[in-house]
Amino acid sequence: MQQETAPPTRHVRVRQDRGHTVLELRGDIDIAAAVEIAPYLDRVTAHRDVRLVIDLGGVDFFDCSGLRLLYRARSRVLDQNGRLRLVCTHPLTLRVLRITGLAKLLPPYPTLDAALERPEAVSEPR
C-alpha cells in the first residue's frame, strides 16, 4: 500500500510503500536540486531502523551533488541501523555510480518492485 508522507516538490516525492520510505527523485539532480532534496533526506534518515529506497527512475541528469546526497543518505542510514536500497537504470547515472564505487556500496536495482521485494542486497558498512 502506498501512502504519501510529504507534499511532492519539483525534484522529490516521499511516500510509504510496503514498509519502506520511498524517496523518488526526478529531473536534474544538481546543486540546486540537492538544496531542495537534502531536508527531506535528513528527515527520513533521522529515524532508527529506517528502511529507505531512493528511486532515481525519474532522474534525467545526475552530478556530484547527487552523489553527495547518496553518500550522505547511506552514512545516516547506517548510523541509524537502517537499510538503504537504490533504484537506477539510467545508463549515464549507472556509469557514474560504477566509476565512483558507489555501485558496490549501494547495488542498484532495476525496479522499485525488485528493491522492495529482495532483502538480501542492502547497504553495509565497509
C-alpha positions as CSV (number, residue, x, y, z in Angstrom):
1,M,0.0,0.0,0.0
2,Q,1.3,3.4,-1.0
3,Q,0.9,6.4,1.3
4,E,2.1,10.0,0.6
5,T,4.1,11.3,3.6
6,A,5.1,14.7,2.3
7,P,3.8,17.0,-0.4
8,P,5.8,16.4,-3.6
9,T,8.1,19.1,-4.9
10,R,9.8,19.6,-8.3
11,H,12.6,17.1,-7.5
12,V,11.4,14.9,-4.7
13,R,8.4,12.9,-3.6
14,V,8.3,11.0,-0.3
15,R,5.9,8.1,0.3
16,Q,5.5,4.8,2.1
17,D,5.4,1.5,0.2
18,R,5.5,-2.0,1.7
19,G,7.1,-0.9,5.0
20,H,9.7,1.3,3.3
21,T,10.1,5.0,2.9
22,V,10.5,5.7,-0.8
23,L,12.3,8.9,-1.8
24,E,11.6,9.4,-5.6
25,L,14.0,11.8,-7.2
26,R,13.2,13.3,-10.6
27,G,14.5,15.8,-13.1
28,D,18.0,17.2,-13.0
29,I,19.8,16.3,-9.7
30,D,22.3,19.2,-9.5
31,I,23.3,21.6,-6.8
32,A,20.0,23.5,-6.9
33,A,18.0,20.2,-6.6
34,A,20.2,19.0,-3.8
35,V,19.3,22.0,-1.7
36,E,15.7,21.1,-2.1
37,I,16.2,17.4,-1.5
38,A,18.5,17.5,1.5
39,P,15.9,18.4,4.1
40,Y,13.7,15.5,3.0
41,L,16.6,13.1,3.0
42,D,17.7,14.3,6.5
43,R,14.1,13.9,7.8
44,V,13.7,10.4,6.7
45,T,17.1,9.2,7.7
46,A,16.9,10.6,11.2
47,H,14.9,7.6,12.5
48,R,16.3,4.3,13.9
49,D,15.9,1.2,11.7
50,V,14.7,3.2,8.7
51,R,14.0,1.2,5.6
52,L,14.7,3.6,2.8
53,V,14.6,3.2,-1.0
54,I,15.9,6.0,-3.2
55,D,14.4,5.8,-6.6
56,L,16.3,7.5,-9.4
57,G,13.9,6.3,-12.1
58,G,12.7,9.8,-12.9
59,V,16.2,11.4,-13.0
60,D,17.4,12.9,-16.3
61,F,20.7,14.3,-15.1
62,F,22.8,13.4,-12.1
63,D,26.0,15.2,-11.0
64,C,28.3,15.1,-8.0
65,S,25.6,16.8,-5.9
66,G,23.5,13.7,-6.4
67,L,26.4,11.5,-5.4
68,R,26.9,13.6,-2.2
69,L,23.2,13.0,-1.4
70,L,23.5,9.3,-1.8
71,Y,26.7,9.0,0.3
72,R,25.0,11.2,3.0
73,A,21.9,9.0,2.9
74,R,24.0,5.8,3.2
75,S,26.0,7.2,6.1
76,R,23.0,8.4,8.0
77,V,21.0,5.2,7.4
78,L,23.9,3.0,8.6
79,D,24.3,5.2,11.7
80,Q,20.6,4.6,12.5
81,N,21.0,0.8,12.0
82,G,18.7,1.1,8.9
83,R,18.7,-0.3,5.3
84,L,19.1,1.6,2.1
85,R,18.3,0.4,-1.4
86,L,18.8,2.2,-4.6
87,V,16.7,2.0,-7.9
88,C,18.5,3.2,-11.0
89,T,18.5,2.2,-14.7
90,H,19.7,5.3,-16.5
91,P,22.9,4.3,-18.3
92,L,24.9,7.5,-17.6
93,T,23.9,7.6,-13.9
94,L,24.8,3.9,-13.6
95,R,28.2,4.7,-15.1
96,V,28.8,7.5,-12.6
97,L,27.8,5.1,-9.7
98,R,30.2,2.4,-11.0
99,I,33.2,4.8,-11.6
100,T,32.9,6.3,-8.2
101,G,32.5,2.9,-6.5
102,L,29.1,3.8,-5.1
103,A,27.5,0.9,-7.1
104,K,29.5,-1.5,-4.9
105,L,28.2,0.1,-1.7
106,L,24.6,0.6,-3.0
107,P,24.0,-2.0,-5.6
108,P,21.3,-0.6,-7.9
109,Y,18.0,-2.4,-8.5
110,P,16.3,-2.2,-11.9
111,T,12.8,-1.5,-10.5
112,L,11.1,-0.4,-7.3
113,D,9.4,-3.7,-7.0
114,A,12.8,-5.5,-7.1
115,A,14.2,-3.2,-4.4
116,L,11.2,-3.7,-2.2
117,E,11.0,-7.5,-2.6
118,R,14.6,-8.6,-2.3
119,P,16.0,-8.1,1.2
120,E,19.4,-9.7,0.5
121,A,21.1,-6.6,-1.1
122,V,21.4,-3.9,1.4
123,S,24.0,-1.2,2.0
124,E,26.5,-2.5,4.5
125,P,29.4,-0.7,6.1
126,R,32.8,-1.4,4.6
